[in-house]
């Protein structure tokens, strides 16, 4: 019984770790892409503005359920 509980705990921790890594990587990638595009097209102000836009977009992309709710709400 204790071994089964330990496996479930390890599984939950692994799933939590994967979710954290996924969210971090998506948010950082979206922020970096926004900042790079902003820098190339508008300089430092564009890098800051589009980096922030990328941060927000990455937040939505990291949770597909929230993104789908927003899309359904638009229709």
BELTA-V200307 format. One record per backbone hydrogen bond with DSSP energy under -0.5 kcal/mol. NH is the residue of the N-H (numbers start at 1). CO is the residue of the C=O. Records with the same first field share a line. If there is no record, write none. Layout:
BEGIN
NH->CO + CO
END
This chain:
BEGIN
5->1
6->2
7->3
8->4
9->5
10->6
11->7
12->8
13->9
14->10
15->11
16->12
17->13
18->14
19->15
20->16
21->17
22->18
23->19
24->20
25->21
26->22
27->23
28->24
29->25
30->26
31->27
32->28
33->29
34->30
35->31
36->32
37->33
38->34
39->35
40->36
41->37
42->38
43->38 + 39
47->38 + 43
48->44
49->45
50->46
51->47
52->48
53->49
54->50
55->51
56->52
57->53
58->54
59->55
60->56
61->57
62->58
63->60
66->63
67->60 + 63
68->64
69->65
70->66
71->67
72->68
73->69
74->70
75->71 + 72
END
